[in-house]
Amino acid sequence: MDHKSALSRKPAQHIVQDASVPVIFQLVQRIDAAEQRHFLLCTIRGLQGDLKPRQTLTAEITSSDGAKREVPLLCRIDTLDELEYYRNGGILHYVLRRLAA
């Protein structure tokens, strides 16, 4: 099966895990196999500062020719508790810190 047919069968909501932050692409965008080979960098903007549950973030995708493309993402940190887990480096670190306090 080639990349193009594999991509066309993916569900409408693609989930990405980056820096332990689950995000969902808000717009369905088809990317063919030729485009995939030319991506060099994907940066998620909006993680620093005052992150809020279900905040819209931006993925900035830079291709090998320097062209940039921005794609909106929905941050799937849904509650203030989940945000606290993220800020502590995960639920395990959060629980251990609470036990040590």
N, CA, C and O atoms as a Tinker XYZ file with bonds, in Angstrom:
   404  protein
     1  N      0.853000   -1.174000    0.000000    73     2
     2  CA     0.000000    0.000000    0.000000    64     1     3
     3  C      0.900000    1.238000    0.000000    63     2     4     5
     4  O      1.818000    1.326000    0.815000    81     3
     5  N      0.653000    2.190000   -0.894000    73     3     6
     6  CA     1.462000    3.396000   -0.929000    64     5     7
     7  C      0.976000    4.394000    0.122000    63     6     8     9
     8  O     -0.107000    4.247000    0.689000    81     7
     9  N      1.812000    5.424000    0.368000    73     7    10
    10  CA     1.496000    6.424000    1.388000    64     9    11
    11  C      0.200000    7.161000    1.088000    63    10    12    13
    12  O     -0.576000    7.454000    1.997000    81    11
    13  N     -0.032000    7.458000   -0.172000    73    11    14
    14  CA    -1.207000    8.247000   -0.537000    64    13    15
    15  C     -2.497000    7.512000   -0.176000    63    14    16    17
    16  O     -3.413000    8.118000    0.379000    81    15
    17  N     -2.583000    6.223000   -0.481000    73    15    18
    18  CA    -3.801000    5.500000   -0.157000    64    17    19
    19  C     -3.927000    5.284000    1.350000    63    18    20    21
    20  O     -5.040000    5.221000    1.871000    81    19
    21  N     -2.800000    5.170000    2.055000    73    19    22
    22  CA    -2.857000    5.027000    3.511000    64    21    23
    23  C     -3.385000    6.308000    4.143000    63    22    24    25
    24  O     -4.175000    6.253000    5.085000    81    23
    25  N     -2.956000    7.458000    3.634000    73    23    26
    26  CA    -3.419000    8.735000    4.172000    64    25    27
    27  C     -4.895000    8.953000    3.922000    63    26    28    29
    28  O     -5.592000    9.515000    4.767000    81    27
    29  N     -5.380000    8.516000    2.775000    73    27    30
    30  CA    -6.774000    8.760000    2.447000    64    29    31
    31  C     -7.715000    7.944000    3.329000    63    30    32    33
    32  O     -8.910000    8.234000    3.379000    81    31
    33  N     -7.199000    6.928000    4.026000    73    31    34
    34  CA    -8.033000    6.095000    4.885000    64    33    35
    35  C     -8.002000    6.515000    6.342000    63    34    36    37
    36  O     -8.723000    5.935000    7.154000    81    35
    37  N     -7.193000    7.502000    6.702000    73    35    38
    38  CA    -7.120000    7.941000    8.089000    64    37    39
    39  C     -8.404000    8.657000    8.480000    63    38    40    41
    40  O     -9.055000    9.263000    7.629000    81    39
    41  N     -8.781000    8.598000    9.767000    73    39    42
    42  CA   -10.001000    9.280000   10.202000    64    41    43
    43  C     -9.865000   10.795000   10.114000    63    42    44    45
    44  O     -8.761000   11.321000    9.975000    81    43
    45  N    -10.985000   11.485000   10.195000    73    43    46
    46  CA   -11.008000   12.942000   10.032000    64    45    47
    47  C    -10.226000   13.657000   11.124000    63    46    48    49
    48  O     -9.635000   14.704000   10.856000    81    47
    49  N    -10.200000   13.130000   12.341000    73    47    50
    50  CA    -9.474000   13.786000   13.421000    64    49    51
    51  C     -8.178000   13.044000   13.681000    63    50    52    53
    52  O     -8.185000   11.944000   14.233000    81    51
    53  N     -7.071000   13.644000   13.286000    73    51    54
    54  CA    -5.760000   13.048000   13.500000    64    53    55
    55  C     -5.245000   13.520000   14.846000    63    54    56    57
    56  O     -5.299000   14.712000   15.149000    81    55
    57  N     -4.749000   12.601000   15.652000    73    55    58
    58  CA    -4.233000   12.955000   16.970000    64    57    59
    59  C     -2.718000   12.917000   16.917000    63    58    60    61
    60  O     -2.126000   11.985000   16.374000    81    59
    61  N     -2.097000   13.944000   17.489000    73    59    62
    62  CA    -0.647000   14.062000   17.521000    64    61    63
    63  C     -0.220000   14.208000   18.968000    63    62    64    65
    64  O     -0.882000   14.888000   19.752000    81    63
    65  N      0.884000   13.572000   19.323000    73    63    66
    66  CA     1.420000   13.707000   20.667000    64    65    67
    67  C      2.730000   14.470000   20.553000    63    66    68    69
    68  O      3.657000   14.009000   19.888000    81    67
    69  N      2.819000   15.632000   21.191000    73    67    70
    70  CA     4.033000   16.435000   21.133000    64    69    71
    71  C      4.288000   17.017000   22.503000    63    70    72    73
    72  O      3.410000   17.671000   23.066000    81    71
    73  N      5.474000   16.796000   23.056000    73    71    74
    74  CA     5.828000   17.311000   24.372000    64    73    75
    75  C      4.760000   16.947000   25.397000    63    74    76    77
    76  O      4.446000   17.739000   26.285000    81    75
    77  N      4.200000   15.734000   25.267000    73    75    78
    78  CA     3.165000   15.240000   26.162000    64    77    79
    79  C      1.886000   16.059000   26.132000    63    78    80    81
    80  O      1.113000   16.037000   27.089000    81    79
    81  N      1.658000   16.777000   25.051000    73    79    82
    82  CA     0.412000   17.536000   24.893000    64    81    83
    83  C     -0.373000   16.913000   23.751000    63    82    84    85
    84  O      0.046000   16.997000   22.597000    81    83
    85  N     -1.505000   16.289000   24.056000    73    83    86
    86  CA    -2.321000   15.736000   22.970000    64    85    87
    87  C     -3.044000   16.854000   22.228000    63    86    88    89
    88  O     -3.637000   17.735000   22.851000    81    87
    89  N     -2.996000   16.821000   20.906000    73    87    90
    90  CA    -3.663000   17.832000   20.085000    64    89    91
    91  C     -4.407000   17.146000   18.947000    63    90    92    93
    92  O     -4.074000   16.025000   18.561000    81    91
    93  N     -5.406000   17.823000   18.417000    73    91    94
    94  CA    -6.173000   17.315000   17.283000    64    93    95
    95  C     -6.161000   18.385000   16.200000    63    94    96    97
    96  O     -6.387000   19.563000   16.476000    81    95
    97  N     -5.894000   17.966000   14.960000    73    95    98
    98  CA    -5.999000   18.902000   13.849000    64    97    99
    99  C     -7.455000   19.344000   13.737000    63    98   100   101
   100  O     -8.357000   18.506000   13.745000    81    99
   101  N     -7.693000   20.654000   13.633000    73    99   102
   102  CA    -9.056000   21.148000   13.537000    64   101   103
   103  C     -9.602000   21.060000   12.121000    63   102   104   105
   104  O    -10.813000   20.956000   11.925000    81   103
   105  N     -8.726000   21.100000   11.147000    73   103   106
   106  CA    -9.138000   21.025000    9.751000    64   105   107
   107  C     -8.548000   19.772000    9.129000    63   106   108   109
   108  O     -7.380000   19.454000    9.352000    81   107
   109  N     -9.330000   19.080000    8.371000    73   107   110
   110  CA    -8.813000   17.906000    7.673000    64   109   111
   111  C     -8.042000   18.409000    6.463000    63   110   112   113
   112  O     -8.594000   19.114000    5.618000    81   111
   113  N     -6.781000   18.051000    6.379000    73   111   114
   114  CA    -5.961000   18.479000    5.255000    64   113   115
   115  C     -5.260000   17.257000    4.688000    63   114   116   117
   116  O     -4.595000   16.519000    5.414000    81   115
   117  N     -5.406000   17.053000    3.426000    73   115   118
   118  CA    -4.754000   15.927000    2.760000    64   117   119
   119  C     -3.332000   16.335000    2.373000    63   118   120   121
   120  O     -3.104000   17.426000    1.850000    81   119
   121  N     -2.407000   15.460000    2.635000    73   119   122
   122  CA    -1.013000   15.700000    2.279000    64   121   123
   123  C     -0.552000   14.480000    1.500000    63   122   124   125
   124  O     -0.608000   13.358000    2.004000    81   123
   125  N     -0.098000   14.695000    0.277000    73   123   126
   126  CA     0.327000   13.533000   -0.504000    64   125   127
   127  C      1.752000   13.121000   -0.123000    63   126   128   129
   128  O      2.454000   13.854000    0.573000    81   127
   129  N      2.158000   11.967000   -0.578000    73   127   130
   130  CA     3.447000   11.399000   -0.196000    64   129   131
   131  C      4.613000   12.294000   -0.598000    63   130   132   133
   132  O      5.602000   12.379000    0.129000    81   131
   133  N      4.511000   12.963000   -1.749000    73   131   134
   134  CA     5.584000   13.859000   -2.192000    64   133   135
   135  C      5.745000   15.011000   -1.204000    63   134   136   137
   136  O      6.870000   15.390000   -0.879000    81   135
   137  N      4.643000   15.569000   -0.724000    73   135   138
   138  CA     4.720000   16.655000    0.257000    64   137   139
   139  C      5.345000   16.161000    1.561000    63   138   140   141
   140  O      6.149000   16.873000    2.162000    81   139
   141  N      4.995000   14.969000    2.006000    73   139   142
   142  CA     5.515000   14.431000    3.261000    64   141   143
   143  C      7.033000   14.354000    3.254000    63   142   144   145
   144  O      7.668000   14.613000    4.276000    81   143
   145  N      7.618000   14.005000    2.129000    73   143   146
   146  CA     9.075000   13.857000    2.054000    64   145   147
   147  C      9.793000   15.198000    2.168000    63   146   148   149
   148  O     10.999000   15.222000    2.413000    81   147
   149  N      9.090000   16.304000    1.996000    73   147   150
   150  CA     9.740000   17.617000    1.989000    64   149   151
   151  C      9.549000   18.389000    3.282000    63   150   152   153
   152  O     10.024000   19.520000    3.385000    81   151
   153  N      8.868000   17.821000    4.278000    73   151   154
   154  CA     8.720000   18.503000    5.562000    64   153   155
   155  C     10.001000   18.349000    6.362000    63   154   156   157
   156  O     10.549000   17.252000    6.472000    81   155
   157  N     10.472000   19.454000    6.917000    73   155   158
   158  CA    11.667000   19.415000    7.743000    64   157   159
   159  C     11.356000   19.640000    9.209000    63   158   160   161
   160  O     11.988000   19.038000   10.077000    81   159
   161  N     10.392000   20.496000    9.491000    73   159   162
   162  CA    10.184000   20.923000   10.862000    64   161   163
   163  C      8.712000   21.227000   11.109000    63   162   164   165
   164  O      8.048000   21.851000   10.281000    81   163
   165  N      8.217000   20.784000   12.242000    73   163   166
   166  CA     6.862000   21.131000   12.670000    64   165   167
   167  C      6.973000   21.674000   14.083000    63   166   168   169
   168  O      7.392000   20.958000   14.993000    81   167
   169  N      6.603000   22.928000   14.274000    73   167   170
   170  CA     6.672000   23.588000   15.570000    64   169   171
   171  C      5.258000   23.896000   16.034000    63   170   172   173
   172  O      4.456000   24.442000   15.276000    81   171
   173  N      4.952000   23.548000   17.275000    73   171   174
   174  CA     3.629000   23.860000   17.820000    64   173   175
   175  C      3.742000   25.132000   18.640000    63   174   176   177
   176  O      4.461000   25.184000   19.638000    81   175
   177  N      3.024000   26.151000   18.208000    73   175   178
   178  CA     3.033000   27.462000   18.864000    64   177   179
   179  C      1.889000   27.553000   19.870000    63   178   180   181
   180  O      0.801000   27.027000   19.637000    81   179
   181  N      2.149000   28.226000   20.992000    73   179   182
   182  CA     1.103000   28.471000   21.973000    64   181   183
   183  C      1.245000   27.645000   23.238000    63   182   184   185
   184  O      0.398000   27.737000   24.126000    81   183
   185  N      2.313000   26.827000   23.345000    73   183   186
   186  CA     2.498000   26.008000   24.539000    64   185   187
   187  C      3.123000   26.786000   25.692000    63   186   188   189
   188  O      2.930000   26.436000   26.857000    81   187
   189  N      3.870000   27.838000   25.372000    73   187   190
   190  CA     4.485000   28.639000   26.415000    64   189   191
   191  C      3.466000   29.650000   26.936000    63   190   192   193
   192  O      2.493000   29.990000   26.262000    81   191
   193  N      3.717000   30.110000   28.137000    73   191   194
   194  CA     2.849000   31.154000   28.682000    64   193   195
   195  C      1.593000   30.603000   29.320000    63   194   196   197
   196  O      1.629000   29.585000   30.011000    81   195
   197  N      0.500000   31.269000   29.089000    73   195   198
   198  CA    -0.754000   30.991000   29.772000    64   197   199
   199  C     -1.596000   29.974000   29.002000    63   198   200   201
   200  O     -2.603000   30.334000   28.393000    81   199
   201  N     -1.184000   28.706000   29.029000    73   199   202
   202  CA    -1.920000   27.645000   28.356000    64   201   203
   203  C     -3.219000   27.379000   29.105000    63   202   204   205
   204  O     -3.235000   27.320000   30.334000    81   203
   205  N     -4.306000   27.219000   28.359000    73   203   206
   206  CA    -5.621000   26.966000   28.942000    64   205   207
   207  C     -6.191000   25.670000   28.364000    63   206   208   209
   208  O     -5.833000   25.277000   27.254000    81   207
   209  N     -7.085000   24.998000   29.118000    73   207   210
   210  CA    -7.724000   23.803000   28.576000    64   209   211
   211  C     -8.454000   24.108000   27.266000    63   210   212   213
   212  O     -9.090000   25.153000   27.124000    81   211
   213  N     -8.351000   23.184000   26.320000    73   211   214
   214  CA    -9.019000   23.242000   25.014000    64   213   215
   215  C     -8.660000   24.503000   24.208000    63   214   216   217
   216  O     -9.467000   24.996000   23.420000    81   215
   217  N     -7.471000   25.000000   24.412000    73   215   218
   218  CA    -6.990000   26.184000   23.695000    64   217   219
   219  C     -6.635000   25.823000   22.256000    63   218   220   221
   220  O     -6.193000   24.708000   21.979000    81   219
   221  N     -6.829000   26.761000   21.352000    73   219   222
   222  CA    -6.393000   26.564000   19.972000    64   221   223
   223  C     -4.915000   26.899000   19.881000    63   222   224   225
   224  O     -4.484000   27.977000   20.287000    81   223
   225  N     -4.142000   25.960000   19.341000    73   223   226
   226  CA    -2.708000   26.131000   19.122000    64   225   227
   227  C     -2.469000   26.172000   17.615000    63   226   228   229
   228  O     -3.393000   25.952000   16.831000    81   227
   229  N     -1.251000   26.450000   17.217000    73   227   230
   230  CA    -0.911000   26.502000   15.802000    64   229   231
   231  C      0.305000   25.629000   15.526000    63   230   232   233
   232  O      1.328000   25.744000   16.202000    81   231
   233  N      0.189000   24.758000   14.532000    73   231   234
   234  CA     1.337000   23.990000   14.060000    64   233   235
   235  C      1.921000   24.749000   12.882000    63   234   236   237
   236  O      1.233000   24.990000   11.891000    81   235
   237  N      3.186000   25.125000   12.988000    73   235   238
   238  CA     3.880000   25.790000   11.887000    64   237   239
   239  C      4.756000   24.742000   11.219000    63   238   240   241
   240  O      5.713000   24.249000   11.816000    81   239
   241  N      4.427000   24.408000    9.986000    73   239   242
   242  CA     5.131000   23.362000    9.249000    64   241   243
   243  C      6.043000   24.030000    8.224000    63   242   244   245
   244  O      5.583000   24.804000    7.385000    81   243
   245  N      7.330000   23.730000    8.299000    73   243   246
   246  CA     8.306000   24.291000    7.375000    64   245   247
   247  C      8.794000   23.185000    6.457000    63   246   248   249
   248  O      9.231000   22.130000    6.918000    81   247
   249  N      8.718000   23.430000    5.159000    73   247   250
   250  CA     9.165000   22.426000    4.191000    64   249   251
   251  C     10.616000   22.684000    3.793000    63   250   252   253
   252  O     11.202000   23.703000    4.160000    81   251
   253  N     11.180000   21.752000    3.045000    73   251   254
   254  CA    12.587000   21.843000    2.667000    64   253   255
   255  C     12.897000   23.060000    1.806000    63   254   256   257
   256  O     14.037000   23.525000    1.785000    81   255
   257  N     11.899000   23.585000    1.095000    73   255   258
   258  CA    12.148000   24.779000    0.276000    64   257   259
   259  C     11.931000   26.074000    1.063000    63   258   260   261
   260  O     11.995000   27.165000    0.496000    81   259
   261  N     11.672000   25.952000    2.381000    73   259   262
   262  CA    11.509000   27.132000    3.232000    64   261   263
   263  C     10.077000   27.631000    3.336000    63   262   264   265
   264  O      9.792000   28.540000    4.116000    81   263
   265  N      9.186000   27.055000    2.571000    73   263   266
   266  CA     7.777000   27.474000    2.630000    64   265   267
   267  C      7.193000   27.079000    3.985000    63   266   268   269
   268  O      7.452000   25.991000    4.499000    81   267
   269  N      6.397000   27.995000    4.553000    73   267   270
   270  CA     5.769000   27.732000    5.843000    64   269   271
   271  C      4.271000   27.643000    5.673000    63   270   272   273
   272  O      3.668000   28.336000    4.853000    81   271
   273  N      3.688000   26.766000    6.476000    73   271   274
   274  CA     2.248000   26.555000    6.441000    64   273   275
   275  C      1.775000   26.465000    7.888000    63   274   276   277
   276  O      2.394000   25.772000    8.695000    81   275
   277  N      0.693000   27.150000    8.224000    73   275   278
   278  CA     0.159000   27.103000    9.573000    64   277   279
   279  C     -1.148000   26.320000    9.589000    63   278   280   281
   280  O     -2.008000   26.500000    8.727000    81   279
   281  N     -1.281000   25.448000   10.584000    73   279   282
   282  CA    -2.453000   24.591000   10.707000    64   281   283
   283  C     -2.977000   24.730000   12.136000    63   282   284   285
   284  O     -2.206000   24.584000   13.085000    81   283
   285  N     -4.284000   25.011000   12.312000    73   283   286
   286  CA    -4.819000   25.121000   13.675000    64   285   287
   287  C     -4.968000   23.755000   14.340000    63   286   288   289
   288  O     -5.344000   22.773000   13.700000    81   287
   289  N     -4.664000   23.713000   15.640000    73   287   290
   290  CA    -4.765000   22.500000   16.439000    64   289   291
   291  C     -5.632000   22.779000   17.666000    63   290   292   293
   292  O     -5.644000   23.901000   18.173000    81   291
   293  N     -6.335000   21.795000   18.130000    73   291   294
   294  CA    -7.079000   21.905000   19.376000    64   293   295
   295  C     -6.301000   21.160000   20.451000    63   294   296   297
   296  O     -6.061000   19.959000   20.325000    81   295
   297  N     -5.909000   21.860000   21.502000    73   295   298
   298  CA    -5.207000   21.245000   22.618000    64   297   299
   299  C     -6.200000   20.383000   23.388000    63   298   300   301
   300  O     -7.241000   20.875000   23.824000    81   299
   301  N     -5.885000   19.097000   23.559000    73   299   302
   302  CA    -6.795000   18.191000   24.240000    64   301   303
   303  C     -6.456000   18.030000   25.716000    63   302   304   305
   304  O     -6.717000   16.984000   26.311000    81   303
   305  N     -5.875000   19.070000   26.301000    73   303   306
   306  CA    -5.863000   19.169000   27.761000    64   305   307
   307  C     -7.221000   19.774000   28.070000    63   306   308   309
   308  O     -7.447000   20.961000   27.836000    81   307
   309  N     -8.126000   18.955000   28.598000    73   307   310
   310  CA    -9.525000   19.349000   28.704000    64   309   311
   311  C     -9.922000   19.951000   30.043000    63   310   312   313
   312  O    -10.943000   20.633000   30.127000    81   311
   313  N     -9.141000   19.716000   31.087000    73   311   314
   314  CA    -9.518000   20.210000   32.419000    64   313   315
   315  C     -8.336000   20.914000   33.070000    63   314   316   317
   316  O     -7.195000   20.782000   32.626000    81   315
   317  N     -8.625000   21.660000   34.127000    73   315   318
   318  CA    -7.556000   22.317000   34.877000    64   317   319
   319  C     -6.667000   21.282000   35.570000    63   318   320   321
   320  O     -5.468000   21.510000   35.728000    81   319
   321  N     -7.242000   20.144000   35.987000    73   319   322
   322  CA    -6.430000   19.072000   36.585000    64   321   323
   323  C     -5.421000   18.530000   35.573000    63   322   324   325
   324  O     -4.249000   18.349000   35.904000    81   323
   325  N     -5.867000   18.269000   34.337000    73   323   326
   326  CA    -4.958000   17.786000   33.296000    64   325   327
   327  C     -3.871000   18.808000   33.001000    63   326   328   329
   328  O     -2.730000   18.436000   32.729000    81   327
   329  N     -4.208000   20.080000   33.051000    73   327   330
   330  CA    -3.226000   21.142000   32.840000    64   329   331
   331  C     -2.170000   21.109000   33.946000    63   330   332   333
   332  O     -0.983000   21.296000   33.681000    81   331
   333  N     -2.599000   20.874000   35.167000    73   331   334
   334  CA    -1.673000   20.773000   36.292000    64   333   335
   335  C     -0.753000   19.565000   36.126000    63   334   336   337
   336  O      0.436000   19.653000   36.434000    81   335
   337  N     -1.286000   18.435000   35.641000    73   335   338
   338  CA    -0.450000   17.256000   35.378000    64   337   339
   339  C      0.610000   17.597000   34.331000    63   338   340   341
   340  O      1.781000   17.256000   34.498000    81   339
   341  N      0.203000   18.267000   33.257000    73   339   342
   342  CA     1.134000   18.659000   32.189000    64   341   343
   343  C      2.242000   19.556000   32.743000    63   342   344   345
   344  O      3.419000   19.351000   32.448000    81   343
   345  N      1.864000   20.541000   33.539000    73   343   346
   346  CA     2.854000   21.482000   34.094000    64   345   347
   347  C      3.836000   20.796000   35.031000    63   346   348   349
   348  O      4.949000   21.285000   35.227000    81   347
   349  N      3.439000   19.671000   35.612000    73   347   350
   350  CA     4.308000   18.934000   36.525000    64   349   351
   351  C      5.096000   17.836000   35.824000    63   350   352   353
   352  O      5.825000   17.090000   36.479000    81   351
   353  N      4.966000   17.723000   34.513000    73   351   354
   354  CA     5.715000   16.715000   33.770000    64   353   355
   355  C      5.003000   15.378000   33.681000    63   354   356   357
   356  O      5.620000   14.373000   33.327000    81   355
   357  N      3.722000   15.348000   33.994000    73   355   358
   358  CA     2.926000   14.117000   33.913000    64   357   359
   359  C      2.265000   13.810000   35.241000    63   358   360   361
   360  O      2.608000   14.383000   36.275000    81   359
   361  N      1.306000   12.891000   35.192000    73   359   362
   362  CA     0.537000   12.586000   36.400000    64   361   363
   363  C      1.403000   11.942000   37.487000    63   362   364   365
   364  O      1.191000   12.200000   38.672000    81   363
   365  N      2.378000   11.104000   37.100000    73   363   366
   366  CA     3.241000   10.473000   38.091000    64   365   367
   367  C      4.021000   11.522000   38.872000    63   366   368   369
   368  O      4.061000   11.480000   40.102000    81   367
   369  N      4.637000   12.459000   38.166000    73   367   370
   370  CA     5.396000   13.523000   38.845000    64   369   371
   371  C      4.477000   14.353000   39.737000    63   370   372   373
   372  O      4.865000   14.748000   40.837000    81   371
   373  N      3.272000   14.615000   39.267000    73   371   374
   374  CA     2.294000   15.378000   40.042000    64   373   375
   375  C      1.977000   14.660000   41.342000    63   374   376   377
   376  O      2.005000   15.277000   42.407000    81   375
   377  N      1.677000   13.373000   41.278000    73   375   378
   378  CA     1.318000   12.590000   42.463000    64   377   379
   379  C      2.499000   12.502000   43.417000    63   378   380   381
   380  O      2.329000   12.667000   44.625000    81   379
   381  N      3.697000   12.243000   42.892000    73   379   382
   382  CA     4.875000   12.147000   43.757000    64   381   383
   383  C      5.158000   13.462000   44.464000    63   382   384   385
   384  O      5.523000   13.463000   45.640000    81   383
   385  N      4.998000   14.570000   43.774000    73   383   386
   386  CA     5.202000   15.869000   44.408000    64   385   387
   387  C      4.182000   16.104000   45.528000    63   386   388   389
   388  O      4.511000   16.642000   46.586000    81   387
   389  N      2.938000   15.690000   45.270000    73   387   390
   390  CA     1.889000   15.848000   46.281000    64   389   391
   391  C      2.174000   14.976000   47.517000    63   390   392   393
   392  O      1.947000   15.399000   48.651000    81   391
   393  N      2.674000   13.753000   47.278000    73   391   394
   394  CA     2.992000   12.871000   48.397000    64   393   395
   395  C      4.176000   13.380000   49.210000    63   394   396   397
   396  O      4.217000   13.219000   50.430000    81   395
   397  N      5.141000   13.997000   48.524000    73   395   398
   398  CA     6.339000   14.503000   49.195000    64   397   399
   399  C      6.069000   15.794000   49.971000    63   398   400   401
   400  O      6.829000   16.153000   50.870000    81   399
   401  N      5.001000   16.479000   49.625000    73   399   402
   402  CA     4.713000   17.774000   50.279000    64   401   403
   403  C      4.109000   17.600000   51.656000    63   402   404
   404  O      3.813000   18.586000   52.330000    81   403
